[in-house]
Amino acid sequence: MASQSLRYLNIPVLIVCGLIAIAISLILGIIIGALLPGRATAAPDSLSGWVTTVATVVICVLTIVLAIETWRLRAAQTRQIKELMLESIRPNVGIELSSSHVSMNFMNVKITNSGKGIAKKISFEFLDRQDQPANAAGEPIVKVFHKLTMFRLGIQSLGINQGLKSFLFNFIELEGELGAGTFTPYVNIRIKFEDTEGNKYVNAFAIDFAQYEGFSEIGGDSLNILATEVTSIRQQLAKFGTGFDRMAVNVFNADDRTAEQQAQTQRIAEAKRDRAAS
């Protein structure tokens, strides 16, 4: 781009240099011709007239060239300003598949607008491997996406750095839903959207489920494990606070149990005597 602009800039410069060289050559020729001895001599008024005429022509040519270059510069500046204004409101809608913190078998889908402007009239078109329109009958994975209304009816508006996230599918149950291999589907999602001025844009996102085959993890997400443990502790403490549960703690020894048993036997005997006396 820079070399092309430099080449275009050199062309008018060469033209101006050529015109100036021609004018100077003409003036020098007139002066030299006037100084040569001979019968044909030019009057001083005639010579000055020629010089004035040539100078006027040169100035006129330079003025025209300057006007043309000024017009080109103005047009270039106008295009740059328009591109900057367009870039300042340009949205950029993308789609992302990511595993859940609970387990990598659970996949979430997220639609985000990472551009500098608001995205409007967002729609999704599903294509197959041959870039032909795909439907739920030909590509069962499309049916999985169509469970979410936004993939069927689109999104009316999505703000700057705004996103929509939802659970999409589970790899364990996906094979039963597709009726085929879990890692065989392929889908190409074409995202169409507009900016606030009505300018249209298109992004594409291809999903080949074969790339997920063989994925595994050891352990789990540490934050999720920590949250589970904290939840369990909170539930146990809540039971003690409400009185619906008791802590099973053994605080008696053998002598305490013997004394308690004797006291209980004595209370039973006294109760029987009281009943007999009455």
SVG drawing of the C-alpha trace seen along z (x, -y; Angstrom):
<svg xmlns="http://www.w3.org/2000/svg" viewBox="-54 -46 81 99">
<polyline fill="none" stroke="black" stroke-width="0.4" points="0.0,0.0 2.8,-2.4 4.8,-1.7 1.7,-2.1 0.9,-5.5 4.6,-6.6 4.4,-5.5 1.2,-7.6 2.8,-10.5 5.9,-10.4 3.8,-10.6 2.7,-14.3 6.1,-15.3 7.7,-13.9 5.0,-15.7 5.7,-19.0 9.5,-18.6 9.1,-17.8 6.9,-20.9 9.3,-23.2 12.2,-21.7 10.3,-22.4 9.6,-26.0 13.2,-26.6 14.4,-25.1 12.1,-27.3 13.2,-30.5 16.9,-29.6 16.3,-28.9 14.7,-32.3 17.5,-34.1 20.2,-32.3 18.5,-32.9 18.3,-36.6 21.9,-36.8 23.2,-35.1 24.4,-37.4 22.2,-37.5 19.6,-39.5 16.6,-38.2 16.7,-40.0 14.0,-40.0 12.8,-43.2 13.2,-43.7 9.5,-44.0 8.9,-40.8 11.4,-38.9 9.9,-40.1 6.5,-39.1 7.6,-35.6 9.2,-35.3 6.0,-36.5 3.9,-34.1 6.0,-31.1 6.0,-32.1 2.2,-32.5 1.8,-29.0 4.2,-27.4 2.3,-29.1 -1.0,-28.0 0.2,-24.4 1.6,-24.4 -1.7,-25.8 -3.7,-23.0 -1.4,-20.3 -1.6,-21.8 -5.4,-21.9 -5.5,-18.3 -3.2,-17.2 -5.2,-19.2 -8.4,-17.5 -6.8,-14.1 -5.5,-14.8 -9.0,-16.0 -10.6,-12.9 -8.1,-10.7 -8.7,-12.6 -12.5,-12.2 -12.1,-8.4 -9.9,-8.1 -12.4,-10.1 -15.3,-7.9 -13.3,-4.7 -12.5,-6.0 -16.1,-6.8 -17.2,-3.4 -14.5,-1.7 -15.7,-3.5 -19.2,-1.9 -18.2,1.4 -19.5,4.4 -17.8,7.8 -20.1,10.7 -18.5,14.1 -19.5,17.5 -17.5,19.6 -17.8,23.1 -16.3,23.8 -16.5,26.6 -18.3,25.9 -16.5,25.6 -18.5,28.5 -17.2,31.0 -15.6,30.9 -18.4,33.0 -20.8,30.1 -20.4,27.6 -21.5,23.9 -22.1,21.6 -21.4,17.9 -22.3,15.1 -20.2,12.0 -19.9,8.6 -16.2,7.6 -16.5,4.7 -16.7,0.9 -20.3,0.5 -23.7,2.0 -24.7,5.1 -28.2,5.2 -30.4,7.8 -28.0,10.7 -29.0,13.9 -27.4,17.4 -27.2,19.5 -26.0,23.1 -24.0,24.6 -22.6,28.1 -19.1,29.1 -20.0,28.0 -21.1,24.6 -24.7,25.5 -27.6,24.6 -28.0,27.3 -31.1,28.2 -31.9,30.5 -32.7,33.4 -29.4,33.3 -27.3,32.3 -28.7,33.4 -26.3,31.1 -28.3,28.2 -31.3,29.4 -29.1,29.2 -28.4,25.5 -32.0,24.8 -33.0,25.7 -31.9,22.2 -34.3,19.6 -31.5,17.1 -30.2,19.5 -33.6,19.9 -35.0,16.3 -31.8,14.4 -30.8,11.6 -32.3,8.1 -29.4,6.2 -26.1,6.9 -24.3,4.1 -20.5,3.4 -18.7,6.1 -22.0,7.7 -22.5,11.5 -25.1,14.2 -24.1,17.5 -26.0,20.8 -25.5,24.5 -25.8,26.3 -25.1,30.0 -23.6,32.9 -21.1,35.1 -22.4,38.2 -26.0,37.7 -25.1,36.2 -24.7,39.5 -28.2,40.6 -29.6,37.2 -27.7,37.4 -28.2,41.1 -24.6,41.2 -21.0,40.9 -20.4,38.1 -17.4,36.7 -18.8,37.0 -20.8,33.7 -19.5,30.7 -21.3,27.4 -20.3,24.0 -22.2,21.1 -22.4,17.9 -23.3,14.9 -24.9,11.9 -25.3,8.6 -25.6,4.8 -24.2,1.7 -26.3,-1.3 -26.0,-2.9 -27.3,0.2 -24.0,1.4 -24.0,5.2 -21.2,7.6 -20.7,11.4 -18.5,13.6 -18.1,17.4 -17.4,20.0 -16.7,23.7 -17.2,26.4 -15.7,29.9 -16.5,32.2 -13.6,34.5 -11.3,32.0 -12.7,32.9 -12.1,36.6 -9.6,37.9 -9.9,34.9 -9.6,35.7 -8.8,34.0 -7.3,35.0 -9.0,33.9 -11.3,31.0 -11.7,27.3 -10.3,26.2 -12.8,23.3 -15.7,25.6 -14.4,28.2 -13.8,25.4 -17.4,24.1 -18.8,27.6 -17.0,28.1 -18.0,24.7 -21.6,25.4 -21.5,28.7 -20.0,27.0 -22.7,24.3 -25.5,26.9 -24.1,28.7 -23.8,25.5 -27.4,24.5 -28.7,27.7 -27.2,26.9 -28.6,23.3 -32.1,24.4 -32.2,27.4 -33.3,29.9 -30.3,32.0 -27.9,33.0 -24.3,33.8 -23.5,37.4 -20.7,36.9 -19.9,39.5 -19.1,37.6 -19.7,40.4 -17.3,43.1 -18.1,46.6 -18.5,45.4 -20.9,42.7 -23.0,45.2 -23.0,47.6 -24.2,44.9 -26.8,43.7 -28.1,47.3 -28.3,47.7 -30.1,44.4 -32.6,45.4 -33.2,48.8 -33.7,47.1 -36.2,44.7 -38.2,47.6 -38.3,49.4 -39.5,46.3 -42.2,45.8 -43.4,49.4 -43.6,48.9 -45.5,45.7 -48.0,47.4 -48.4,50.3 -48.9,48.0 -51.7,46.2"/>
</svg>
